[in-house]
């Protein structure tokens, strides 16, 4: 029974990765709903281009981040760490569009955040699958999210901002 601790540790790592991915996707869909819809539309139009663009832009940034300890200049190291973590955050936020796209196919009539939740659960389960998922699909998925962010250009969106609507049941009635 000496391996019980190792098994529980690996199980806890996978559960934490699942919750982190799901939390980022649902929070991104809640904070940036129009951008998330734009990312999902970009996944509908150009998924291969987004993935290739992400691999060629996000990949080098993450490789620099992983090797930043070897850089002797402190200022350059700090810039690389900031750029690497910013790229990772952008990849998390933009891959919420992939979760929304998957969720739309799972349940068409649900609210957008529920679609992201359902699609995110499926996508996170694929990403945390041992070996193929965690060593390959997770990184390709995040790279495609970064590529979708660059293709969708949400900072140049001309779409009008829609007001957030509160559900009818959530509005308290006056006595």
FENBELMO-V467919 format. One record per run of one state. SS is the DSSP state (@ for helix, = for strand, . for the rest). FROM is the first residue (numbers start at 1). TO is the last residue. Records with the same first field share a line. If there is no record, write none. Layout:
SS->FROM-TO, FROM-TO
//
This chain:
.->1-3, 32-32, 46-46, 67-67, 71-73, 95-95, 107-111, 128-131, 153-153, 157-167, 171-175
@->4-31, 33-45, 47-66, 68-70, 74-94, 96-106, 112-127, 132-152, 154-156, 168-170
//
